[in-house]
Amino acid sequence: MNVQARHTADATTVEEGLAIQQEQAKFDSEAATAIAMQNTLLTPRFYTTDFEELDALDVMPVRADWDKLMERMRADPNKGHFRKTEDWDQIDWEGMDPELKAEFLDFLISSCTAEFSGCVLYKEMKRRGTNPDIKELFSYMSRDEARHAGFINDALREAGVAVNLGFLTREKKYTYFRPKFIYYATYLSEKIGYARYITIFRHLEANPEHRFHPIFKWFKEWCNDEFSHGEAFALLMRANPELVETRTNKLWIRFFLTAVYMTMWVRDHARPRFHEALGVDIEWYDLEVFRKTSTIARQVFPVELDIDNPRFVAGCRRLERAMRDMDAARAKGGLGGLWGRISGGTRAALAFASVYTMPVKRQELPESVRLEPVY
């Protein structure tokens, strides 16, 4: 196979994209793959679910909006985009500040794993389904996520640390999530991904001197894929209103909002040099992303975290300190390390509970669920 002639950016199906990536795997790094294989509270996971329940979803209540979204995804506006062009600047990896290099590579490996996690889940939904609406949706979403993961791996390959994605598919542990948890978590993941990418893109558009790597130039089209994927899950939930209307499910939505926001806070604060190089204050950036995500999520979630409540930032800070202390205790080992991990875990749980139990904002859902990316 001539991998120079075939590129994941041009693949029209997920199967084609994965075949190209598998051929490239001979160049990949065992160290990067080992990082991607980790399963911790902060690392991206691979998921499986009840595919029969998912296949039974009915989109008829949102048919008009659904068909418009499928028409856009079928047109494939980003085909060919996720590949290096003349705008791809050469990077002096050896001359990069060591702390920045380590944090940036961690960011890329984590992002690649998260994108590929979506690809694997969506591909399995497509493979197992019989519902034509569901099969079509996940054929497009798995196609897009395969391109994203392949593009990040191109960037990693330059640094000699690309991830063997085929190995991850076979060997990484899979976590079972009920379908409704997949909807909540994936919707938030796609929408917060949009908010993260567009916030960085707009910041670097205004401050190009902080664009220390060319991959950021591709973030606008990238985040529009994320936005469309989130729209699909918004429509699925609106078509099945019990997913957001019952008291129990509102509590679950609240849980996932808290978990996703606080996890992002902790993960970002573990990369201070990366954000310094971008020229952004981490707390400003995270709160900006949370505000964008909260505004967007009003399309389908009847509850919203009050991120302006002082308990929110205080709880995030306490969780970040507790997680940092747990890492230090784990490295220390012995009885002292064990006690440090127990103490840190207790503090982390209390910090999470403090944010989860804050009063939430409640709202009526709008008549029309569909949104367009405007940031």
N, C-alpha and C positions, 0 to 999 in steps of 0.2 A: 504493500500500500504506500502510495506517495503522500505522506502527511503534509508536505509542503503544498501539494495541489488541493488537498481537502482540508477544510478547517471547520471547527465546531460552529463558527459564526454562520456558516452557510447551510448547516444541517437543517433539513425540513422536518425531521422527526427526532424524538428522543433516542430511538434505537441507533440512528445514524450518528448522532452526536456522541453517544457512549462508545460506539465502535471506534471512532477516531481517537477518543481519549484513551481507550485501552491500548491502542497501538503506541501511543505516546508514553505509556506508563513505564516503559523500559528506561526512560530518562528520569524517573521520579525518585524522590528522596525517602529513605527509610525513616530518617529523623522526623521529617515533616509529617509523614504518614502516622508515625507513633503519636505525635501531638494530636492529630485529628482523631485518633482512636480513643483518646481519653474520654471518660464519662464522669464528669463532675457536675456540681450545681451550676457552673458557669459555662461549660462547654456545650456546643450544639449536639443534639442527640438525633438518632434515627428513630422513626416512629412507624408503628403498624396500628391497624384499627379493625373494626368490624365492617368489612367491605360490603357485605350484603345490606346492612342497614344504610350505609351511605348510598348504595346503588338505588335504593328505594325512594330517594328524594324526588319530589315533584316540583318543577319550576314553573308550572302553568300560572300560578298567581302573579308571576313577574315576567311572563313570556315576552312582552314587548321589549322591556329593558334587557332581558337575557339575549334575545336575538341580536340586538344592536351591539352588545358587548362581544358576542361570538363572531359577528361580522368583522369587528375590528381586530380581534385576535386571529381570525382566519386570514386576514390580509397580511399579517406578519410584518408590521412596519419596521421592525428592528432586525430583519434578516440581513446578515452581512455586516452588521454594525460592530459586533464584539470581536474585533480583530485588530492587530496593530497596523497603523497606517503611518504616513509621514509625520503625523502629529505625536507619534510616540517617541518621546525624548529618551536618549540613552542615559542609564543610571549608573553611577560609580558606586556599586555596592560595597566594594572594598574600602572606599573612602568615606562611607556614611558613618556618622556617629554611632558607636556600638550600641548604646542604649536605644537610640531611635530605630536602628536596624532591627534589634530584637523585638521591640514592641510593634513595629510595622509588619514584620513577618508574622508575628502572632495574630495581628489583625487580619492579614490576608489569609492565613491558614484557617482561622475561625470562620471568616466570611465564606471561604471556599467550601468548608464542611457544611455550613448552614445552607448554602445554596444547593449543594448536592444532596443534603438530607431531604429538601423539598422535592428535588428531582426524583429521588428513589421512591418517596411516598406517592407522588402524583403518577409516576409510571405504573406503580402497582395498582392504583385506583383505576387507571385506564385499562390495564391488562385484565383485571378481574371483573370489571363492570359489564353490564348488558344494557343499561340505560343509555340511550344515544346521547342525551344531553350531558350526562356526567362524563361519559367516555370522551366526548369532543372537548369539553373543558380541560380535562386533565391531560389530554394529548398535547394541547397548546402550553399548559403550564409546565409540564415536564420538559418540553422542548426548550422553553425559555430558561428554566433553571439549569439545564445541562449546558446551555451556552454561557450563562453567567459563571458557573463553576469552571468551565473550560477556559474562559478568559482570565479568571484570577489565576488559574494554574499556569497560563502562559507567563504571567508576571512573575510568579514564584519560580518558574523554570529558569528565568534569567539569573536568579540568585542561587540556583542549584538546589532548591528545596521544595520542589513540586510534590503534591500529594498523589499517591496512587489511589485513584478514585474507585477503580475496580476492586481493589483489596478491601476498601472500606465497605463496599456493598456486601461482600462475602463475610467479612469478619467482625464488623462493628456490632455491638449489642443493640438490639431493637427494643424500644419501650412501647408498651401497649397503651393507647389512649382511646377512650370512647369517642365515637364520631363527633359528639357535640363539643368535646374538649379540643378535638382537632379544628373544628370551625373557629372557636374562640381564639385559640393559640395561633393558628395560621393567619386568620384575619389580622390580628394584632401584629404578628411578625411581618406580614407584607406591608401593612400601613406604616408601622414604625420604621421599616426599612426605607420606604419612600421618604418619610420625614427626615431620616438620618442622611440619606444620600443627597436630597435636594438642599438641605441646610448646608452641608459641606460644599456642594457645587456652587451655590449662590455666594457663600463666603469667599471661596477661591476665585470666583468670577470677579468679585470686587477687590480681591487682594491676591493677585496671581503670583506675587513674590513668595507666597507660602505654599505654592503647589510643588512639593518636593518630589512628586512622582506623577508620571503621565496618566495613570489609571483614573485619576480624579476627573480628567476631561470627559470620560465616558459616563459619568454618573447621572447626567440628565436623562438620557434615553433609558438607562438602567432603572432609575427610580420610577419611570413611567410604566415599565413592565410590572414592578412591584405594585404600583397603584392599581393597575388593571386586575392583577391577581386578587388583591383585596376586595375589589368591586365584585368579583365573582362570589366570594364568600359572603359578602354583605347581601347579595341577592339570594343566596341559598338560605340564609337565616331569615330574611324578610319573607321568603316564600313559605317558611315553616315557623310561624310566629311563636309557637310554644317554646322555641329555643331561647327567646329573649324575654318572654312575658311572665313566666311563672316566678314565684318568689325564690324558689331554689335555684333556678338558672340565673337570676339576677345576682345571687350570692356568688355563683361560680364566675360570672362575668367580672364581678368585683375582685375575686381572687386572681384571675388571670391578668387583669389590669395591674394589680399590685405586684404580682410576680414579674411580669414583663418589664415594668418601669424600674423596679428596684434591682433586677438583674442587670439591666443596662447600666444603671448608675454605678454598681460595683465593678462591672467589667471595664467601663470607660476610665474609672479612677485608677485602675491597674495599669493604665497606659499614659502616664503624665507626659513623657517626652514626645510621644506621638501627637498629642493634642497641642503641646507647646510648639512643635514644628508647624502644625497647621495654623497656628496663631489664634486658637480659640481657648477660652476659659472653659474647663470641663463642666462646671456647674451651670454656666450660662448655656452651653451647648445642649446639655441633657434637658434642662427645663424648656428650652426652645423646641426641642424635638417632642417632648411630652405635650406641650401646648398645641403644636400642629396635630399630633396624633389624636389628642382629646377632641379637638374641633372636628376632625374628619370622622371619628368614631360616633359622633352624634347621629350619623345617618342610620345606625342600626342598634347601638347600645343605649338602653334607657337610663343607665347610671354612668357617672363620670367621676373619677377621682378629683378631689379638690387639691390640686397641686400648689395652690396659694395658701393652704392651711399650713402654719408653721410646723405642725407635726409631720408633714410630708418630708420636707428637706431634713428635719432633725432625725427622722426614722431612717432615711437613706444614709445619712452620715454615720449613724450608729451601726447600721448593718455593714457598711463598708469597713469600719474599724474592726468590727467583730470578725469579719471574714479575713482581714489581714492578720489579725491575731491568731486565728485558727491555722492559717498557712504557716506562721512562724512556729506555732506549737507542733505542727506536723513535722516540720523540719528538725525540731529539737529532739523529738522522740522521747522514749522512756516514760516514767510515771508523770514527770512534770509536763511533758508534751501531751499526754493523755488528759490530764486535768485541764490544761490550756484549751484543748479542743472541746472538752465538755463545757467549760465556762464560756468559750467563744460561741459555741452552738446555741447555748441557752440565751445569750445576749442577742444573737442573730434572730432567733425565734421571737423574742420579745419585741425587737425592732420591727419585724415584719407584722406582728400582731398589732402594733401601735398604728401602723399605716393602714392596715386592712380594716380596722375598726373605726377609722375616722368617719365623720358624717360625709356622705357622698352627695353630689349634685344629681338631681333627677330631672328628666326632661321627656316631653312627648316626642315620639318619633315623627319625622317629617313625612308628608304624603309621598314624595318621590325619594327613593333611596339612592338613585344614581348621582355620582359626583364626577367632576373633572379635575385633574391636577392643576392647581392655580398658583402654587408657591414658586 
